[in-house]
Amino acid sequence: MKDSYRNFANSDVGSRLTGWLGLPRPLPLARYRAGQAVIDAPLLIGGSDGAELLPALAGVLHAIQAQPLGHPELAAWPAVAAQAGLASRPWGGSEESVGALLFDATGLQESSQGEALYQFFHDTVRSLLPCGRVIILGRPPELCKQPRQATVQRALEGLSRSLGKELKRAIAVQLVYVAPGAEQQLESTLRFLLSPRSAYVSGQVVRVGLPVATAAAPADWAQPLAGQRVLVTGAAQGIGAAIAERLAADGAAVSCLDIPAAAQLLEGVAERVGGSALALDLSAADAAAQLTAAAPAGGWQVVVHNAGITRDKTIAKMSPRLWQSVVDINLSVQERINDALLEAGALASGGRIVCVSSMSGIAGNFGQTNYAFSKAGVIGMVQSMAPLLAERGITINAVAPGFIETQMTAAMPLMTREAGRRLNSMSQGGLPVDVAETIGWLASPGSAGLTGNVIRVCGQSLLGA
Ligand SMILES: NC(=O)c1ccc[n+]([C@@H]2O[C@H](COP(=O)([O-])OP(=O)(O)OC[C@H]3O[C@@H](n4cnc5c(N)ncnc54)[C@H](O)[C@@H]3O)[C@@H](O)[C@H]2O)c1
């Protein structure tokens, strides 16, 4: 649906008027175009004393052919860059614009050293281009041996989330916690977070851990899912159709599933993505058995649980049927299917499960006790199953969309829709492709170090942050 306010706010008259009235001016987000480089503007590297991830960072920047600039305070950088064969030069100062700021904070041992962060960002944030990126790298507090180290590493969350709210101009800010020993797992995450693919993801905390299975990086990062078999539920329209399109563009053979009543739409999507259509009501008693029977030889390598429904009513007015159908389709179905696919060997070892939760599951929402229960349950399922599935070499993660422009949100009353669009750091709604891009990252063979994560695709919504 057209965002008339955004169009107006970016017109000559509109930009003056919104500036004068202090209203948000949502910049059009730069999104990924096929064949585009990960990042085409220079990026500026900073870090604390004792920063531990610089060699890994230099390796990734070399692989993505980035143009790094070293901050003068980071004395260790020129030698690390040279060792990685990376052409890097010193930053020219506040007059030189950059597309991203990367700060390695892994060396911070106690809070008083946090001043290095203040100095770096104080000096540099004004040089960031619109739609730029900020990435702070830290160590997971829960794995730090010393309380003071855990404290300062945890403090990074407050800094990164506040930067996301402060910087505006469609700049996305993330904190990436990298477990000791997981340095080589960074590439898929940096490729995603630095690129226009993550346009509507901001204020997130990503945990990169040891890989669940020995995984080779994709032979071709432009086609990371080449030759892979993927199942997408709820694929006939909206976000599910965008996921099918995105994963097919990444090289996957996509089985597109939806209810029989949506068969015509579903076949259209399957044809468009060169995949197959599977008309099946997942709430049917024998759905899991039917699905395992329909699995391709060797099973699916990626399963995306996207099918979902809303049946909103306040709890006092809600019928048992509305409660039960939402919880069943959004949550219990996912549990039953996971169990059945695993038992039948229809989810390949080294596979990926990606679930679609919702911001409602994090923040709660008026009239959505059933929906929020189901979507919070999806997060519980992801977090509880991650360690168990890791033993089988499988990752499980969730995306939690915020306000996404779909038929569902187009049907909202005007004021609710406008509030949903504006109450986030990007001051606009996301698109189905933003959710799809995030799922593409989590589904990648390069993401074996990502499991148990819940990534919000919400432009850093002010709700539940
Ligand atoms: N649109 C948003 O802003 C938003 C926000 C947060 C979360 N989500 C979640 O994203 C997912 C997709 O949402 P959407 O906006 O594209 O919704 P949508 O209604 O356009 O698509 C959902 C699809 O799931 C299918 N489906 C429903 N019940 C099914 C069943 N029993 N068996 C098989 N398929 C079934 C539907 O037929 C439909 O094609 C849902 O899980 C939703 O809860 C959406």
The ligand as an SDF file (V2000), in Angstrom:
LIG
                    3D

 44 48  0  0  0  0  0  0  0  0999 V2000
    2.1190   -8.5750    7.8820 N   0  0  0  0  0  0  0  0  0  0  0  0
    2.6930   -8.2270    9.0200 C   0  0  0  0  0  0  0  0  0  0  0  0
    2.8360   -7.0330    9.3290 O   0  0  0  0  0  0  0  0  0  0  0  0
    3.1920   -9.2880    9.9840 C   0  0  0  0  0  0  0  0  0  0  0  0
    3.7560   -8.8640   11.1670 C   0  0  0  0  0  0  0  0  0  0  0  0
    4.2390   -9.8130   12.0570 C   0  0  0  0  0  0  0  0  0  0  0  0
    4.1860  -11.1610   11.7410 C   0  0  0  0  0  0  0  0  0  0  0  0
    3.6110  -11.5640   10.5880 N   0  0  0  0  0  0  0  0  0  0  0  0
    3.5860  -13.0150   10.3290 C   0  0  0  0  0  0  0  0  0  0  0  0
    4.1290  -13.2620    9.0400 O   0  0  0  0  0  0  0  0  0  0  0  0
    3.5350  -14.4360    8.4900 C   0  0  0  0  0  0  0  0  0  0  0  0
    2.9710  -14.1110    7.1220 C   0  0  0  0  0  0  0  0  0  0  0  0
    2.0500  -13.0360    7.2650 O   0  0  0  0  0  0  0  0  0  0  0  0
    1.3440  -12.2720    6.0360 P   0  0  0  0  0  0  0  0  0  0  0  0
    1.1650  -10.8750    6.4530 O   0  0  0  0  0  0  0  0  0  0  0  0
    2.0660  -12.5750    4.7660 O   0  0  0  0  0  0  0  0  0  0  0  0
   -0.0670  -12.9850    6.1070 O   0  0  0  0  0  0  0  0  0  0  0  0
   -1.0110  -13.5710    4.9370 P   0  0  0  0  0  0  0  0  0  0  0  0
   -2.3340  -13.8050    5.5650 O   0  0  0  0  0  0  0  0  0  0  0  0
   -0.9210  -12.6790    3.7390 O   0  0  0  0  0  0  0  0  0  0  0  0
   -0.2960  -14.9590    4.5850 O   0  0  0  0  0  0  0  0  0  0  0  0
   -0.3520  -16.0880    5.4450 C   0  0  0  0  0  0  0  0  0  0  0  0
   -0.4740  -17.3180    4.5920 C   0  0  0  0  0  0  0  0  0  0  0  0
   -0.5640  -18.4510    5.4600 O   0  0  0  0  0  0  0  0  0  0  0  0
   -1.5060  -19.3360    4.8990 C   0  0  0  0  0  0  0  0  0  0  0  0
   -2.1010  -20.2250    5.8950 N   0  0  0  0  0  0  0  0  0  0  0  0
   -2.9100  -19.8760    6.9160 C   0  0  0  0  0  0  0  0  0  0  0  0
   -3.3510  -20.9730    7.5480 N   0  0  0  0  0  0  0  0  0  0  0  0
   -2.7940  -22.0360    6.9280 C   0  0  0  0  0  0  0  0  0  0  0  0
   -2.8970  -23.4410    7.1060 C   0  0  0  0  0  0  0  0  0  0  0  0
   -3.6790  -23.9830    8.0420 N   0  0  0  0  0  0  0  0  0  0  0  0
   -2.2150  -24.2550    6.2810 N   0  0  0  0  0  0  0  0  0  0  0  0
   -1.4360  -23.7180    5.2980 C   0  0  0  0  0  0  0  0  0  0  0  0
   -1.3190  -22.4020    5.0730 N   0  0  0  0  0  0  0  0  0  0  0  0
   -1.9970  -21.5720    5.8800 C   0  0  0  0  0  0  0  0  0  0  0  0
   -2.5720  -18.4020    4.3310 C   0  0  0  0  0  0  0  0  0  0  0  0
   -3.4300  -19.0580    3.4080 O   0  0  0  0  0  0  0  0  0  0  0  0
   -1.7400  -17.2910    3.7260 C   0  0  0  0  0  0  0  0  0  0  0  0
   -1.4230  -17.5300    2.3720 O   0  0  0  0  0  0  0  0  0  0  0  0
    2.4640  -14.8800    9.4830 C   0  0  0  0  0  0  0  0  0  0  0  0
    2.9940  -15.8980   10.3220 O   0  0  0  0  0  0  0  0  0  0  0  0
    2.2040  -13.6160   10.2950 C   0  0  0  0  0  0  0  0  0  0  0  0
    1.7150  -13.8990   11.5700 O   0  0  0  0  0  0  0  0  0  0  0  0
    3.1080  -10.6540    9.6970 C   0  0  0  0  0  0  0  0  0  0  0  0
  1  2  1  0
  2  3  2  0
  2  4  1  0
  4  5  1  0
  4 44  2  0
  5  6  2  0
  6  7  1  0
  7  8  2  0
  8  9  1  0
  8 44  1  0
  9 10  1  0
  9 42  1  0
 10 11  1  0
 11 12  1  0
 11 40  1  0
 12 13  1  0
 13 14  1  0
 14 15  2  0
 14 16  1  0
 14 17  1  0
 17 18  1  0
 18 19  2  0
 18 20  1  0
 18 21  1  0
 21 22  1  0
 22 23  1  0
 23 24  1  0
 23 38  1  0
 24 25  1  0
 25 26  1  0
 25 36  1  0
 26 27  1  0
 26 35  1  0
 27 28  2  0
 28 29  1  0
 29 30  1  0
 29 35  2  0
 30 31  1  0
 30 32  2  0
 32 33  1  0
 33 34  2  0
 34 35  1  0
 36 37  1  0
 36 38  1  0
 38 39  1  0
 40 41  1  0
 40 42  1  0
 42 43  1  0
M  CHG  2   8   1  16  -1
M  END
$$$$
